[in-house]
């Protein structure tokens, strides 16, 4: 089945190049040159993936992303950004982007990232079907519980709000609780095999998770294994 990609990019030459290359690869492509038009088009049509520039007229890409994620947590979004600091990239990922790529980029790298997030999206959709049909199952360690179906996260029965990426990371840790996980394992499982960003993004998100699930709690659940990675478990 032909997959449809929405490109929201105000640089006409870049947008046109991406459209041509993606259509050659067999994708159907729709282009918009400003943030407001991109958001409107997204809401009016169905897309399998969004390529979203951050610096856009009328409405910037981060705001477009936030509004997309208000009602849609599933459609993959890859940010196109000229900014090259970890903080800028984390901001986009924290607001619900699946990945980012920094301009200028090689088209082959972009294709790899597109394939990776589309695979992840398909796997999640297939997983969602099985969860809906099955009885409610909670992932748990100590007094921390996660309901994958409702995305409800609680510590000592207190609701914890997580971003989509933080939620995916926590679910992976819970499904592998008491196992020491290398940073590379976490990166591949949560961000995708073809992720080309900085590996310290794992450390950044572990820090975010710790702040949200351990602040004010006596028991630490996420433990650092020096030189290797992390493990989620009750205190010894």
Order of alpha helices (4+ residues) and beta strands (2+ residues): beta-alpha-beta-alpha-beta-alpha-beta-alpha-beta-alpha-beta-beta-beta-beta-alpha-beta-alpha-alpha-beta-beta
